[in-house]
Amino acid sequence: MEQVFAEWAKKLLPWVLTHGVKIVFTIIGLIIVHKVSGRFIAKIVRIAVVPDRFTSKQAEKKREDTLIRIFTWTSYILIWIMGVLMILDEIGVPIGPILT
């Protein structure tokens, strides 16, 4: 049993030190990009929404919040799909058929 564990450790350790580190950095990068993009989207939407003299401040705020949620979740989904594809590529899964 110890011999089997030693063989697994011998094969797994180099993989973890190369690919595992890249996967961890990819996940950390995805989290950072998601946080930054959320703040960026909120600022851009608040600037881009033009106040209308026929709507109240509350209605304008609701519209901004709705647009922020839509754009944030859309970017969240796209960022994580790209991240999962990058991780699958790092693991060795061919992503060409997935992309087509």
N, CA, C and O atoms as a GROMACS GRO file, in nm:
protein
  400
    1MET      N    1   0.081  -0.119   0.000
    1MET     CA    2   0.000   0.000   0.000
    1MET      C    3   0.087   0.126   0.000
    1MET      O    4   0.058   0.223  -0.070
    2GLU      N    5   0.192   0.124   0.078
    2GLU     CA    6   0.282   0.238   0.083
    2GLU      C    7   0.351   0.259  -0.051
    2GLU      O    8   0.378   0.372  -0.092
    3GLN      N    9   0.380   0.149  -0.119
    3GLN     CA   10   0.447   0.159  -0.248
    3GLN      C   11   0.354   0.226  -0.350
    3GLN      O   12   0.398   0.308  -0.431
    4VAL      N   13   0.226   0.191  -0.347
    4VAL     CA   14   0.130   0.251  -0.438
    4VAL      C   15   0.118   0.402  -0.409
    4VAL      O   16   0.116   0.483  -0.501
    5PHE      N   17   0.111   0.437  -0.281
    5PHE     CA   18   0.104   0.578  -0.243
    5PHE      C   19   0.229   0.653  -0.285
    5PHE      O   20   0.222   0.766  -0.331
    6ALA      N   21   0.344   0.590  -0.270
    6ALA     CA   22   0.470   0.653  -0.309
    6ALA      C   23   0.475   0.676  -0.460
    6ALA      O   24   0.524   0.780  -0.505
    7GLU      N   25   0.425   0.581  -0.538
    7GLU     CA   26   0.422   0.596  -0.683
    7GLU      C   27   0.328   0.710  -0.724
    7GLU      O   28   0.360   0.789  -0.812
    8TRP      N   29   0.213   0.717  -0.660
    8TRP     CA   30   0.118   0.825  -0.689
    8TRP      C   31   0.180   0.960  -0.654
    8TRP      O   32   0.170   1.055  -0.732
    9ALA      N   33   0.242   0.968  -0.539
    9ALA     CA   34   0.305   1.093  -0.498
    9ALA      C   35   0.418   1.131  -0.593
    9ALA      O   36   0.436   1.249  -0.624
   10LYS      N   37   0.492   1.032  -0.638
   10LYS     CA   38   0.604   1.055  -0.730
   10LYS      C   39   0.554   1.110  -0.864
   10LYS      O   40   0.619   1.194  -0.925
   11LYS      N   41   0.438   1.062  -0.910
   11LYS     CA   42   0.382   1.108  -1.036
   11LYS      C   43   0.300   1.237  -1.020
   11LYS      O   44   0.298   1.321  -1.110
   12LEU      N   45   0.234   1.252  -0.906
   12LEU     CA   46   0.143   1.363  -0.887
   12LEU      C   47   0.215   1.492  -0.847
   12LEU      O   48   0.173   1.601  -0.887
   13LEU      N   49   0.320   1.481  -0.770
   13LEU     CA   50   0.388   1.600  -0.719
   13LEU      C   51   0.442   1.691  -0.830
   13LEU      O   52   0.420   1.812  -0.823
   14PRO      N   53   0.510   1.639  -0.932
   14PRO     CA   54   0.556   1.730  -1.039
   14PRO      C   55   0.440   1.797  -1.113
   14PRO      O   56   0.449   1.913  -1.152
   15TRP      N   57   0.330   1.722  -1.131
   15TRP     CA   58   0.214   1.780  -1.199
   15TRP      C   59   0.155   1.894  -1.117
   15TRP      O   60   0.122   1.999  -1.170
   16VAL      N   61   0.141   1.872  -0.987
   16VAL     CA   62   0.084   1.975  -0.900
   16VAL      C   63   0.174   2.098  -0.896
   16VAL      O   64   0.125   2.211  -0.893
   17LEU      N   65   0.304   2.078  -0.896
   17LEU     CA   66   0.396   2.191  -0.890
   17LEU      C   67   0.400   2.272  -1.019
   17LEU      O   68   0.436   2.389  -1.017
   18THR      N   69   0.363   2.212  -1.131
   18THR     CA   70   0.360   2.287  -1.257
   18THR      C   71   0.217   2.332  -1.291
   18THR      O   72   0.188   2.451  -1.295
   19HIS      N   73   0.131   2.236  -1.316
   19HIS     CA   74  -0.005   2.268  -1.359
   19HIS      C   75  -0.091   2.318  -1.243
   19HIS      O   76  -0.174   2.407  -1.262
   20GLY      N   77  -0.073   2.262  -1.127
   20GLY     CA   78  -0.153   2.304  -1.012
   20GLY      C   79  -0.132   2.449  -0.976
   20GLY      O   80  -0.226   2.520  -0.942
   21VAL      N   81  -0.008   2.494  -0.984
   21VAL     CA   82   0.023   2.634  -0.955
   21VAL      C   83  -0.043   2.724  -1.059
   21VAL      O   84  -0.097   2.830  -1.024
   22LYS      N   85  -0.038   2.685  -1.185
   22LYS     CA   86  -0.102   2.764  -1.290
   22LYS      C   87  -0.254   2.771  -1.270
   22LYS      O   88  -0.315   2.875  -1.292
   23ILE      N   89  -0.313   2.661  -1.227
   23ILE     CA   90  -0.457   2.658  -1.203
   23ILE      C   91  -0.493   2.749  -1.086
   23ILE      O   92  -0.592   2.822  -1.093
   24VAL      N   93  -0.414   2.746  -0.980
   24VAL     CA   94  -0.441   2.833  -0.864
   24VAL      C   95  -0.428   2.980  -0.904
   24VAL      O   96  -0.512   3.061  -0.866
   25PHE      N   97  -0.325   3.014  -0.979
   25PHE     CA   98  -0.309   3.153  -1.023
   25PHE      C   99  -0.420   3.195  -1.119
   25PHE      O  100  -0.462   3.311  -1.118
   26THR      N  101  -0.469   3.102  -1.200
   26THR     CA  102  -0.581   3.132  -1.288
   26THR      C  103  -0.705   3.166  -1.207
   26THR      O  104  -0.776   3.262  -1.237
   27ILE      N  105  -0.732   3.087  -1.105
   27ILE     CA  106  -0.850   3.112  -1.020
   27ILE      C  107  -0.836   3.244  -0.946
   27ILE      O  108  -0.933   3.320  -0.937
   28ILE      N  109  -0.718   3.273  -0.893
   28ILE     CA  110  -0.696   3.401  -0.824
   28ILE      C  111  -0.715   3.517  -0.922
   28ILE      O  112  -0.776   3.618  -0.887
   29GLY      N  113  -0.662   3.502  -1.042
   29GLY     CA  114  -0.679   3.606  -1.144
   29GLY      C  115  -0.825   3.626  -1.182
   29GLY      O  116  -0.868   3.740  -1.203
   30LEU      N  117  -0.901   3.518  -1.190
   30LEU     CA  118  -1.043   3.529  -1.221
   30LEU      C  119  -1.118   3.605  -1.113
   30LEU      O  120  -1.204   3.688  -1.143
   31ILE      N  121  -1.086   3.577  -0.989
   31ILE     CA  122  -1.152   3.646  -0.878
   31ILE      C  123  -1.119   3.795  -0.882
   31ILE      O  124  -1.207   3.879  -0.862
   32ILE      N  125  -0.994   3.828  -0.906
   32ILE     CA  126  -0.954   3.969  -0.912
   32ILE      C  127  -1.022   4.040  -1.029
   32ILE      O  128  -1.074   4.150  -1.013
   33VAL      N  129  -1.023   3.976  -1.146
   33VAL     CA  130  -1.087   4.037  -1.264
   33VAL      C  131  -1.236   4.056  -1.238
   33VAL      O  132  -1.293   4.158  -1.278
   34HIS      N  133  -1.300   3.960  -1.173
   34HIS     CA  134  -1.442   3.972  -1.143
   34HIS      C  135  -1.470   4.090  -1.050
   34HIS      O  136  -1.562   4.167  -1.075
   35LYS      N  137  -1.390   4.105  -0.946
   35LYS     CA  138  -1.410   4.216  -0.851
   35LYS      C  139  -1.388   4.351  -0.920
   35LYS      O  140  -1.467   4.444  -0.903
   36VAL      N  141  -1.281   4.362  -0.997
   36VAL     CA  142  -1.250   4.487  -1.065
   36VAL      C  143  -1.356   4.520  -1.170
   36VAL      O  144  -1.398   4.635  -1.181
   37SER      N  145  -1.400   4.420  -1.245
   37SER     CA  146  -1.500   4.446  -1.348
   37SER      C  147  -1.633   4.487  -1.286
   37SER      O  148  -1.705   4.569  -1.344
   38GLY      N  149  -1.668   4.432  -1.171
   38GLY     CA  150  -1.792   4.471  -1.105
   38GLY      C  151  -1.791   4.617  -1.066
   38GLY      O  152  -1.890   4.688  -1.086
   39ARG      N  153  -1.681   4.663  -1.010
   39ARG     CA  154  -1.671   4.805  -0.973
   39ARG      C  155  -1.668   4.894  -1.097
   39ARG      O  156  -1.729   5.001  -1.099
   40PHE      N  157  -1.597   4.850  -1.200
   40PHE     CA  158  -1.587   4.926  -1.324
   40PHE      C  159  -1.725   4.939  -1.389
   40PHE      O  160  -1.762   5.048  -1.434
   41ILE      N  161  -1.799   4.831  -1.393
   41ILE     CA  162  -1.933   4.832  -1.453
   41ILE      C  163  -2.024   4.927  -1.378
   41ILE      O  164  -2.100   5.003  -1.439
   42ALA      N  165  -2.019   4.924  -1.245
   42ALA     CA  166  -2.104   5.011  -1.165
   42ALA      C  167  -2.074   5.158  -1.195
   42ALA      O  168  -2.166   5.239  -1.209
   43LYS      N  169  -1.948   5.193  -1.203
   43LYS     CA  170  -1.911   5.333  -1.230
   43LYS      C  171  -1.955   5.375  -1.370
   43LYS      O  172  -2.007   5.485  -1.388
   44ILE      N  173  -1.933   5.289  -1.467
   44ILE     CA  174  -1.968   5.322  -1.606
   44ILE      C  175  -2.120   5.338  -1.621
   44ILE      O  176  -2.166   5.430  -1.688
   45VAL      N  177  -2.196   5.249  -1.560
   45VAL     CA  178  -2.342   5.258  -1.572
   45VAL      C  179  -2.393   5.385  -1.505
   45VAL      O  180  -2.481   5.453  -1.559
   46ARG      N  181  -2.340   5.417  -1.389
   46ARG     CA  182  -2.383   5.540  -1.319
   46ARG      C  183  -2.352   5.664  -1.403
   46ARG      O  184  -2.427   5.762  -1.399
   47ILE      N  185  -2.242   5.661  -1.478
   47ILE     CA  186  -2.208   5.774  -1.564
   47ILE      C  187  -2.293   5.773  -1.691
   47ILE      O  188  -2.336   5.878  -1.738
   48ALA      N  189  -2.318   5.655  -1.747
   48ALA     CA  190  -2.383   5.645  -1.877
   48ALA      C  191  -2.533   5.669  -1.873
   48ALA      O  192  -2.591   5.715  -1.971
   49VAL      N  193  -2.597   5.638  -1.760
   49VAL     CA  194  -2.741   5.657  -1.753
   49VAL      C  195  -2.770   5.807  -1.742
   49VAL      O  196  -2.728   5.874  -1.647
   50VAL      N  197  -2.841   5.856  -1.840
   50VAL     CA  198  -2.872   5.999  -1.846
   50VAL      C  199  -2.999   6.024  -1.765
   50VAL      O  200  -3.101   5.959  -1.787
   51PRO      N  201  -2.992   6.120  -1.672
   51PRO     CA  202  -3.114   6.151  -1.595
   51PRO      C  203  -3.224   6.207  -1.684
   51PRO      O  204  -3.200   6.288  -1.775
   52ASP      N  205  -3.342   6.164  -1.657
   52ASP     CA  206  -3.458   6.208  -1.733
   52ASP      C  207  -3.543   6.296  -1.643
   52ASP      O  208  -3.562   6.264  -1.526
   53ARG      N  209  -3.593   6.405  -1.695
   53ARG     CA  210  -3.670   6.496  -1.610
   53ARG      C  211  -3.809   6.442  -1.578
   53ARG      O  212  -3.878   6.495  -1.491
   54PHE      N  213  -3.851   6.337  -1.649
   54PHE     CA  214  -3.984   6.279  -1.626
   54PHE      C  215  -3.983   6.167  -1.523
   54PHE      O  216  -4.089   6.127  -1.474
   55THR      N  217  -3.866   6.117  -1.488
   55THR     CA  218  -3.858   6.008  -1.391
   55THR      C  219  -3.803   6.060  -1.259
   55THR      O  220  -3.729   6.158  -1.254
   56SER      N  221  -3.842   5.993  -1.154
   56SER     CA  222  -3.795   6.033  -1.022
   56SER      C  223  -3.655   5.978  -0.997
   56SER      O  224  -3.605   5.895  -1.073
   57LYS      N  225  -3.593   6.026  -0.890
   57LYS     CA  226  -3.459   5.978  -0.854
   57LYS      C  227  -3.463   5.830  -0.818
   57LYS      O  228  -3.369   5.756  -0.846
   58GLN      N  229  -3.571   5.787  -0.755
   58GLN     CA  230  -3.584   5.646  -0.718
   58GLN      C  231  -3.593   5.557  -0.841
   58GLN      O  232  -3.531   5.451  -0.847
   59ALA      N  233  -3.671   5.600  -0.939
   59ALA     CA  234  -3.684   5.521  -1.062
   59ALA      C  235  -3.552   5.516  -1.137
   59ALA      O  236  -3.516   5.413  -1.193
   60GLU      N  237  -3.482   5.627  -1.138
   60GLU     CA  238  -3.351   5.631  -1.203
   60GLU      C  239  -3.252   5.537  -1.133
   60GLU      O  240  -3.178   5.465  -1.198
   61LYS      N  241  -3.253   5.539  -1.001
   61LYS     CA  242  -3.164   5.451  -0.924
   61LYS      C  243  -3.198   5.304  -0.948
   61LYS      O  244  -3.108   5.221  -0.963
   62LYS      N  245  -3.327   5.272  -0.954
   62LYS     CA  246  -3.368   5.134  -0.981
   62LYS      C  247  -3.321   5.090  -1.120
   62LYS      O  248  -3.275   4.977  -1.138
   63ARG      N  249  -3.333   5.180  -1.216
   63ARG     CA  250  -3.289   5.147  -1.352
   63ARG      C  251  -3.138   5.123  -1.356
   63ARG      O  252  -3.092   5.028  -1.418
   64GLU      N  253  -3.063   5.209  -1.288
   64GLU     CA  254  -2.918   5.191  -1.280
   64GLU      C  255  -2.883   5.060  -1.212
   64GLU      O  256  -2.797   4.986  -1.260
   65ASP      N  257  -2.948   5.031  -1.101
   65ASP     CA  258  -2.920   4.907  -1.028
   65ASP      C  259  -2.952   4.783  -1.113
   65ASP      O  260  -2.879   4.684  -1.109
   66THR      N  261  -3.061   4.791  -1.187
   66THR     CA  262  -3.096   4.678  -1.275
   66THR      C  263  -2.991   4.658  -1.383
   66THR      O  264  -2.949   4.545  -1.408
   67LEU      N  265  -2.949   4.766  -1.446
   67LEU     CA  266  -2.846   4.754  -1.550
   67LEU      C  267  -2.714   4.705  -1.491
   67LEU      O  268  -2.645   4.624  -1.554
   68ILE      N  269  -2.680   4.752  -1.373
   68ILE     CA  270  -2.556   4.706  -1.308
   68ILE      C  271  -2.563   4.557  -1.282
   68ILE      O  272  -2.467   4.485  -1.307
   69ARG      N  273  -2.676   4.510  -1.231
   69ARG     CA  274  -2.689   4.366  -1.204
   69ARG      C  275  -2.681   4.284  -1.332
   69ARG      O  276  -2.615   4.179  -1.335
   70ILE      N  277  -2.746   4.330  -1.439
   70ILE     CA  278  -2.743   4.257  -1.566
   70ILE      C  279  -2.600   4.248  -1.620
   70ILE      O  280  -2.553   4.140  -1.654
   71PHE      N  281  -2.533   4.362  -1.627
   71PHE     CA  282  -2.396   4.363  -1.682
   71PHE      C  283  -2.298   4.289  -1.592
   71PHE      O  284  -2.207   4.223  -1.641
   72THR      N  285  -2.315   4.300  -1.460
   72THR     CA  286  -2.225   4.231  -1.368
   72THR      C  287  -2.240   4.080  -1.380
   72THR      O  288  -2.140   4.008  -1.388
   73TRP      N  289  -2.364   4.032  -1.383
   73TRP     CA  290  -2.383   3.887  -1.395
   73TRP      C  291  -2.339   3.835  -1.532
   73TRP      O  292  -2.285   3.724  -1.542
   74THR      N  293  -2.360   3.914  -1.636
   74THR     CA  294  -2.314   3.872  -1.769
   74THR      C  295  -2.162   3.862  -1.771
   74THR      O  296  -2.106   3.765  -1.822
   75SER      N  297  -2.094   3.963  -1.716
   75SER     CA  298  -1.948   3.956  -1.711
   75SER      C  299  -1.902   3.843  -1.622
   75SER      O  300  -1.803   3.776  -1.652
   76TYR      N  301  -1.972   3.820  -1.511
   76TYR     CA  302  -1.938   3.710  -1.420
   76TYR      C  303  -1.943   3.577  -1.493
   76TYR      O  304  -1.852   3.495  -1.481
   77ILE      N  305  -2.049   3.555  -1.568
   77ILE     CA  306  -2.064   3.428  -1.642
   77ILE      C  307  -1.955   3.415  -1.747
   77ILE      O  308  -1.894   3.308  -1.759
   78LEU      N  309  -1.929   3.520  -1.823
   78LEU     CA  310  -1.827   3.514  -1.928
   78LEU      C  311  -1.687   3.492  -1.870
   78LEU      O  312  -1.608   3.414  -1.924
   79ILE      N  313  -1.656   3.562  -1.761
   79ILE     CA  314  -1.525   3.547  -1.699
   79ILE      C  315  -1.504   3.404  -1.650
   79ILE      O  316  -1.398   3.346  -1.671
   80TRP      N  317  -1.605   3.348  -1.585
   80TRP     CA  318  -1.588   3.212  -1.532
   80TRP      C  319  -1.591   3.106  -1.641
   80TRP      O  320  -1.526   3.002  -1.627
   81ILE      N  321  -1.664   3.129  -1.750
   81ILE     CA  322  -1.658   3.035  -1.862
   81ILE      C  323  -1.518   3.034  -1.921
   81ILE      O  324  -1.462   2.927  -1.949
   82MET      N  325  -1.460   3.152  -1.940
   82MET     CA  326  -1.323   3.158  -1.992
   82MET      C  327  -1.226   3.092  -1.893
   82MET      O  328  -1.134   3.022  -1.935
   83GLY      N  329  -1.247   3.114  -1.765
   83GLY     CA  330  -1.160   3.053  -1.664
   83GLY      C  331  -1.169   2.902  -1.664
   83GLY      O  332  -1.067   2.833  -1.655
   84VAL      N  333  -1.291   2.850  -1.673
   84VAL     CA  334  -1.307   2.704  -1.677
   84VAL      C  335  -1.242   2.647  -1.802
   84VAL      O  336  -1.179   2.541  -1.795
   85LEU      N  337  -1.255   2.716  -1.915
   85LEU     CA  338  -1.189   2.669  -2.037
   85LEU      C  339  -1.037   2.671  -2.022
   85LEU      O  340  -0.969   2.580  -2.070
   86MET      N  341  -0.984   2.774  -1.957
   86MET     CA  342  -0.839   2.779  -1.935
   86MET      C  343  -0.793   2.665  -1.844
   86MET      O  344  -0.688   2.606  -1.867
   87ILE      N  345  -0.871   2.636  -1.741
   87ILE     CA  346  -0.835   2.528  -1.649
   87ILE      C  347  -0.846   2.393  -1.718
   87ILE      O  348  -0.760   2.307  -1.701
   88LEU      N  349  -0.951   2.374  -1.798
   88LEU     CA  350  -0.964   2.248  -1.872
   88LEU      C  351  -0.847   2.229  -1.968
   88LEU      O  352  -0.797   2.118  -1.984
   89ASP      N  353  -0.805   2.337  -2.033
   89ASP     CA  354  -0.691   2.330  -2.123
   89ASP      C  355  -0.564   2.293  -2.045
   89ASP      O  356  -0.482   2.216  -2.094
   90GLU      N  357  -0.549   2.348  -1.926
   90GLU     CA  358  -0.431   2.319  -1.844
   90GLU      C  359  -0.432   2.174  -1.796
   90GLU      O  360  -0.326   2.112  -1.784
   91ILE      N  361  -0.550   2.121  -1.769
   91ILE     CA  362  -0.559   1.981  -1.726
   91ILE      C  363  -0.529   1.886  -1.841
   91ILE      O  364  -0.481   1.775  -1.820
   92GLY      N  365  -0.557   1.930  -1.962
   92GLY     CA  366  -0.528   1.846  -2.077
   92GLY      C  367  -0.652   1.808  -2.157
   92GLY      O  368  -0.644   1.727  -2.249
   93VAL      N  369  -0.765   1.866  -2.122
   93VAL     CA  370  -0.889   1.840  -2.194
   93VAL      C  371  -0.888   1.928  -2.319
   93VAL      O  372  -0.867   2.049  -2.308
   94PRO      N  373  -0.910   1.870  -2.437
   94PRO     CA  374  -0.912   1.953  -2.558
   94PRO      C  375  -1.035   2.044  -2.558
   94PRO      O  376  -1.148   1.996  -2.550
   95ILE      N  377  -1.012   2.176  -2.567
   95ILE     CA  378  -1.125   2.268  -2.562
   95ILE      C  379  -1.171   2.311  -2.701
   95ILE      O  380  -1.270   2.383  -2.713
   96GLY      N  381  -1.101   2.270  -2.804
   96GLY     CA  382  -1.141   2.304  -2.942
   96GLY      C  383  -1.282   2.258  -2.974
   96GLY      O  384  -1.361   2.337  -3.026
   97PRO      N  385  -1.317   2.132  -2.944
   97PRO     CA  386  -1.454   2.088  -2.971
   97PRO      C  387  -1.559   2.162  -2.887
   97PRO      O  388  -1.672   2.182  -2.932
   98ILE      N  389  -1.521   2.204  -2.767
   98ILE     CA  390  -1.614   2.279  -2.683
   98ILE      C  391  -1.639   2.416  -2.745
   98ILE      O  392  -1.752   2.464  -2.745
   99LEU      N  393  -1.534   2.478  -2.797
   99LEU     CA  394  -1.549   2.611  -2.855
   99LEU      C  395  -1.628   2.610  -2.985
   99LEU      O  396  -1.697   2.706  -3.017
  100THR      N  397  -1.618   2.501  -3.058
  100THR     CA  398  -1.692   2.496  -3.185
  100THR      C  399  -1.833   2.454  -3.158
  100THR      O  400  -1.913   2.443  -3.252
   0.00000   0.00000   0.00000
